[in-house]
Amino acid sequence: MELGRKLNAKKIEAWLERSLVPVEPSPAFVSELRGRLVVLRGSRMPSPWIVVLVLGALLIIIVTWFGLGMRLVLALLGLIGLVERERRSPEVLAEARAGQK
Amino acid sequence: MMTARDGDEMELVRRAGLDPEAFGELYNRHVGRIYNYIYYRTGDYQDAEDLTARVFQRALHHVASFQDQGVPFSAWLYRIAHNLVANWHRDRSRRPMVSLEDHAIETGASSHPEVLAMAAEQNRLLLEAVRQLPADRQQLLILKFVERQSNAEIGDIMGRTEGAIKSLYHRTLNALRDQIKDSGEVRRRG
């Protein structure tokens, strides 16, 4: 190849000038990385203790809401039971009286 | 000698540990040059983006412990980049892929396909030879030709005197010439 012949420092410098030109990173990459670094402060993995704390807090919230839900369901069932008993009580009394006769 | 810009930069570095905007400003100033450095060391856009992101993430995590010893902040970033690129080469233990023909074509003076193809081939050959050089010589060439830094500035970044940089530069050109001649010989034989 001709390139290897008659090479001197000046030619190599000129060649380097032509080949080593600045390249631009894509604007999307630059702004996305800036967002990660500046807004999310590195978007690094949270420490295990943070993960445990968050999971624990989530568990407590779920259990609390579940307990509240269960209480509401039981209260509703109790209310339905009361209403049903009230509705049935005159019939039961009438039946009891008829039985006595 | 410390310039006003250096003083301003050190002030930003001091604030960057706590103030995201200060780190953002440092990022804006240096992301292009770090990307260029990594791009020319790896030869791949994707790897350059990945490693650039890792350089700045590492810098963010350690910027609070940065100590001003009269060395520019960019020297610290280049050192991080240098270490990550070295790990990258070691992990892959392969020659980097060359995907730099694109800008060779863009910079070509002619649009004739044959001339463009030849320019791209010459470019590829040169960049292959550059990547065979030791890491410090590659860094010197990137700082000199891509970043257009003076020998004194390169000396600040690389922790050497201006004279040492001049001497390293001449040795680098000689090594590059030998490398190109060797690869030319191999091609002729091949």
Interface residues (C-beta under 8 A of the other chain):
Chain A: M1 L3 G4 R5 L7 N8 A9 I12 E13 W15 L16 E17 R18 S19 L20 V21 P22 V23 E24 P25 S26 F29 V30 L33 R34 R36 L37 V38 V39 R41 G42 S43 R44
Chain B: P20 E21 F23 G24 Y27 N28 V31 G32 Y35 N36 Y39 Y40 A48 E49 T52 A53 F56 Q57 L60 H61 H103 A104 T107 Q122 N123 L125 L126 L127 V130 L141 I142 F145 V146 E147 H170 L173 N174 L176 R177 I180 K181 D182 S183 G184 E185 R187 R188
